[in-house]
Amino acid sequence: MNTNKAELFPWPVRLSGILGLLGIAVFIFSLILLHQVSNDIDWLRDFVSNLANEPYGWLFVGGGFIHGLGNLAVSFGLHRALRPERLREWAVILLGLAAVGILVATMFPIDPQGQERSITGRVHLAAASATFMFELGALFVFSVIFGRQRRWQHHHVVSVALSVTGAIALAVFFLAIQVDVAPGLAERAALSVFLIWEGWICIQLIRPTRQNMTEYE
């Protein structure tokens, strides 16, 4: 007889999801607020990181730092939520590196437009680029894992769809930089996809999951 059993992850796992959602919420709030108070930001051409050089740039730095810490918590939560296997270690490492990349990128702000590139600006660009690539890799590896572990199989299709969308959005972003056509808008589109996946995975860590269980009488 098949029955559905609702189960919660252990409290530390659910807490990681809550911290992750908090980090995302704070980061998005900082972006919305800064876009409202910054009159000289061009959504089409200016990168999100340029908000750090605005009068209230500390909001972006603080929001980004909290977001990075939240993603770091999520990586630990997923490590506990998934069954042990080699791919789990790779996925968690990639997501953890992406979280560290966010922290580094916020601590080393981008150079103001028109200013000669500094060491700080170079560190920011390297960290930001690496963060995108690490997180995209993590999304695909987690998608593979979800397809192999019974508790996560019903999340496989959604994760794959978001991973492919993220890859396309990131490719468009890099192309937009090369041809210098709306790079700011392309970056915001790519960032949105990653934030959606992060928020979605946090919810999966928090809410109860239903598992099909077979009982033999």
C-alpha positions, 0 to 999 in steps of 0.5 A: 500500500502506498502512503504519503508521509510528510517530513520536515528536515532537521531544525539546522537545515530549516534554519539555513533555509530561513537564513538564506531567504533572509539574505535574499530579502535584504539584498533585494530590498537594498537593490529596490531602495537604491534604484529608487533613490539613485537618479543617475543609474541607467538600468540598461548600461550600469551594472548592479555593482555600480550602486556601491558608488552611490551616496547610499552605497553602503546599503548595497554593500551590506545587502550583498554581504548578508546575501553572501552569508545567507547563501553560505548557510544554504550550502551547509543546509543542502549538505545535510539535506542531501544523501552523501555522495561525491556529487553532493560534495562538489555541488556544495563546494561550488555553491559555497565558493559562489557565496564567498565570491559574493562576500569578496565582491562586496568587500572590494567595490567596483571602480566608479565609471570613468576612473582608471581600473584599480586593484580593488576594481580588478578583484571585484570583477574577478570575484563577480565573474567567478561567482556567476560561474561557480553558482551556475555550475552548482545549479547544474550539479544539484539538478543531477543530484535531485534526479538521483535522490528519491526525496528530491526527484520531484524538484528535478525538472524545476531545477533543470529548467532554472539551470538552463535558463540561468545558463542562457541568461549568463551567456546573453550577459557576457555577450552584452558586455562584449558588444556593449548593448544593454549590459546592465539589463542583461546582468539584472536578468541573469541575477534574477534567475539565480535569485529565483533558484536560491529562493526556491531551494530555501523554501524546499529546505523549510517546508515539509516534504511528502515522500511515497512510502510502500508498506507490505502487509 
